[in-house]
Amino acid sequence: MGNGFLCLSFNVTLGLLLFCTHSTRAQVTAIRAGSVIFPDTGKSATNQQLLVEGGRITAIGTNVQVPAGAKTIDLSNYTVLPGLIDAHTHLCATVDDKWDLGDFWIMALQRRQGFRAILGAQHAREMLNAGFTTVRDVGNAGDFLDADLAKAIRFGIVPGPNVIYAGRIIAPYGGQFWDTPADRQLLHNPEYFFADSRDELRRAIRENVYFGAQVIKIVVDAQPYVYSADDIRFVVDEAHATSIPVAAHVQTERGAHNAIEGGVDSIEHAWKISDPDLALARKKGIALVPTDTPEALFAHYGMDTAEAKRVYSAHRDRLKRAFQAGVPIVFGTDIMFDLKGRSRGDLAIDFVDSMVDAGMSPADILQSMTSGAAKLLGVANERGTLRPGAAADLVAVRGNPLSEIHSLREVVFVMKDGVISREGAPLKQR
């Protein structure tokens, strides 16, 4: 009786194992690609076959054996490349000239958390549909809405890219607020963590880490008083002690210098920066995330045509100097406006124009949007590349971005972690 029961149990267990093995094999997806781009090397290969299983690439090449029963996807007329990465987003923020008067503080007071959460979900979906399978969301997300959005995406509640988030931005008193309200308590809201002493800086970092932040974002110089190089070095040491990188918003030459001296992992914007500081950034391996708004879009920040041309030219020339100096350049957009008839993901692709104008080649730009960005974000082992073992984050486009970078607008297929997010004609509108 006992032996019979054990035999029965063994047979049932064996049957379940065989069933599970069969089920796992049935989930293999074979993708036929007309050509594949490897941004790490800037090279491509034609007539490639990719196998995807369990959310990861298991094989890639010309003579890959496709298992029986595998699902086949024919992308033989398209170019396949790794999912794109935007290293500077604000998914839960929209600053509107009409409703917010272009002011962060008014946005923070006026827009309820629930509305911003829904806005973030919409922007996340739009970014994914445009081919961005990973983003680094660097604050302006209210009371940790970026953490909630990342969790909702991870749990499959809403579609969106893999979100690496900063939590609350750390800044000197006032953050990026410019108004001085009659009631000073109105300045104290979740948008920024004001930190001016070492104890406040340490507390701010630890609060963000506690809520799951994967990058610490500091605003160095949005006020007349700025973080010193020693302040920043303290922040970097505290963050790096928990293996978390530091991104520094800098908009002045003084701020850029202090951030580079302090040893941050990336400088964001750096609209004014000296050649010696660019050389030091290269020596230290500090990346520049330029976030250069295309000239045609500056109107959405309240600029007239002449001012837009002047600012755009200055930003382009700074990016050209940084690129020629050998500073690692990582793609980021900093979009905080919505434009009727265009998705946030569609707008994000416009930002390659400034890189083209600064003299970056299509291969350089692609690397800044994939493998280079993945290195900065700390996910290079699994994202931003096409190789066995990497996450199956794939994008297919019409044309070849290595010869025409604007073919990135022609996304026809997106896969994130082995799950198809969209397939069909390129999206142009919401």
C-alpha positions, -999 to 999 in steps of 0.1 A, spaced: 0 0 0 28 24 10 49 14 -20 20 19 -43 13 53 -29 50 63 -34 50 50 -70 18 70 -77 33 101 -61 65 96 -81 46 92 -114 24 123 -107 55 143 -98 73 131 -129 43 139 -151 41 174 -137 78 180 -143 74 168 -179 43 190 -183 61 220 -169 91 213 -191 69 211 -222 51 242 -212 83 262 -208 95 250 -242 62 260 -258 70 296 -247 100 299 -270 97 327 -295 118 328 -327 123 361 -344 135 364 -380 153 398 -384 162 413 -417 192 429 -399 203 433 -364 222 462 -349 248 457 -321 252 492 -306 281 481 -284 303 478 -316 283 500 -340 280 470 -364 251 451 -379 244 417 -393 218 405 -418 195 375 -419 196 369 -381 175 347 -360 168 354 -323 154 330 -297 136 344 -267 126 323 -237 117 333 -202 120 370 -210 156 367 -222 175 362 -254 188 326 -255 204 326 -290 212 349 -318 228 342 -352 223 330 -387 221 293 -381 201 291 -349 181 259 -344 145 267 -337 128 243 -313 96 226 -325 65 244 -315 82 278 -311 62 309 -319 76 326 -350 77 364 -356 87 375 -390 106 408 -389 127 400 -420 118 433 -436 129 453 -406 160 462 -385 160 449 -350 180 467 -322 180 468 -284 152 487 -267 159 524 -263 167 541 -231 159 577 -220 181 585 -190 163 617 -180 125 616 -178 98 631 -156 68 608 -164 46 621 -136 51 658 -144 37 682 -170 44 719 -165 18 739 -186 23 776 -195 -14 782 -192 -24 762 -161 9 763 -142 24 794 -157 55 773 -164 63 771 -127 72 739 -108 58 752 -76 24 760 -90 23 725 -107 32 709 -74 4 727 -56 -23 725 -82 -20 690 -96 -33 664 -73 -13 632 -67 -40 610 -83 -40 630 -115 -2 630 -118 -2 592 -112 -26 587 -141 -5 611 -162 25 591 -154 8 559 -166 -1 575 -198 34 588 -205 49 554 -196 27 537 -222 36 563 -248 73 559 -241 71 521 -244 51 523 -277 79 545 -291 105 519 -284 118 530 -250 120 499 -229 139 515 -200 138 550 -186 155 567 -157 129 589 -140 148 617 -121 122 632 -98 95 658 -100 71 629 -91 54 643 -60 52 619 -31 71 589 -46 47 585 -75 76 573 -95 80 544 -71 43 536 -74 45 538 -112 75 515 -114 57 490 -92 25 491 -112 45 484 -144 65 456 -127 33 440 -115 17 442 -150 -10 466 -139 -1 492 -165 22 489 -196 54 508 -195 92 507 -197 115 494 -169 116 525 -146 148 533 -127 137 561 -104 151 588 -81 123 595 -57 124 630 -42 150 654 -56 175 667 -30 182 704 -32 192 734 -12 163 754 4 138 763 -23 147 736 -48 137 747 -83 109 769 -69 112 806 -79 81 821 -63 81 834 -27 46 827 -13 32 847 16 29 814 35 63 798 35 48 765 45 35 762 9 71 756 -2 72 724 18 56 698 -4 69 664 -16 84 678 -48 118 684 -33 137 674 -2 154 706 10 187 697 25 214 722 36 233 705 63 251 672 63 225 656 86 197 668 62 216 654 32 221 621 49 185 619 59 173 627 24 195 601 8 183 574 33 147 583 29 150 578 -9 169 546 -5 143 533 19 116 540 -7 135 521 -33 153 548 -53 179 534 -77 196 568 -83 200 599 -61 192 632 -79 206 664 -66 199 700 -78 233 717 -74 227 753 -86 191 763 -91 194 790 -64 220 817 -58 235 794 -31 249 761 -45 262 728 -32 300 729 -28 323 702 -41 326 690 -5 288 688 -1 285 668 -33 314 645 -23 295 638 9 264 629 -10 283 607 -34 300 588 -5 267 583 12 249 571 -19 278 549 -32 279 532 2 246 517 -8 257 511 -44 235 539 -57 248 564 -83 243 602 -81 229 624 -109 235 661 -106 214 688 -122 238 716 -131 230 747 -151 260 770 -144 297 767 -149 302 768 -111 277 741 -105 292 718 -132 327 723 -118 315 714 -82 296 684 -94 326 670 -113 350 677 -85 326 660 -61 326 628 -83 290 624 -93 281 597 -118 264 620 -143 259 657 -149 224 666 -162 221 695 -187 254 713 -180 244 741 -203 275 761 -192 307 742 -187 344 749 -193 368 729 -214 390 720 -184 359 707 -166 349 686 -196 385 671 -196 381 664 -159 347 647 -165 363 625 -192 391 616 -169 367 606 -141 343 588 -164 315 611 -156 287 610 -182 269 640 -196 231 637 -201 226 668 -223 187 669 -226 190 695 -254 155 705 -265 152 708 -303 149 744 -315 114 739 -328 101 728 -294 115 757 -274 82 776 -280 66 752 -254 89 767 -228 77 802 -236 106 813 -259 103 834 -290 121 823 -323 152 845 -318 157 834 -282 151 797 -291 178 799 -318 203 816 -295 198 790 -267 197 760 -290 230 771 -307 247 775 -273 235 741 -262 246 725 -295 280 740 -293 284 728 -257 275 693 -267 299 694 -296 327 704 -273 318 676 -248 316 650 -275 349 661 -290 365 660 -256 355 624 -252 330 628 -224 305 599 -224 272 612 -238 240 596 -227 206 603 -243 180 620 -221 151 643 -228 138 661 -197 104 666 -214 79 682 -191 52 694 -216 25 677 -237 18 685 -273 -16 678 -288 -14 651 -315 20 638 -304 29 613 -277 57 618 -252 76 590 -268 73 605 -302 85 638 -289 115 621 -272 128 609 -306 130 645 -317 159 650 -293 182 630 -315 182 661 -338 205 681 -314 229 652 -313 230 651 -351 236 689 -352 265 685 -327 283 661 -351 275 628 -335 272 599 -359 242 576 -360 263 549 -343 273 573 -316 237 583 -310 224 547 -309 251 539 -284 240 568 -262 204 555 -263 213 518 -256 246 503 -243 260 537 -232 229 545 -213 226 511 -198 262 514 -184 253 547 -167 221 532 -153 239 501 -139 220 476 -161 245 469 -188 246 433 -179 211 428 -191 198 457 -210 209 480 -239 225 451 -258 217 420 -279 234 389 -267 224 356 -251 214 361 -215 203 397 -220 168 408 -213 146 405 -244 141 442 -249 138 445 -287 126 472 -311 121 468 -349 121 497 -373 117 504 -409 150 513 -425 184 512 -408 192 537 -380 229 532 -386 226 550 -419 195 571 -411 190 578 -375 155 592 -380 143 558 -389 139 554 -352 106 572 -358 94 541 -378 89 517 -349 68 487 -359 75 463 -331 84 465 -294 92 437 -270 100 442 -233 113 414 -212 101 389 -238 65 403 -239 53 420 -271 41 455 -263 31 465 -298 34 455 -334 20 473 -364 24 506 -382 45 534 -366 25 555 -341 23 592 -348 -5 603 -324 -18 594 -290 
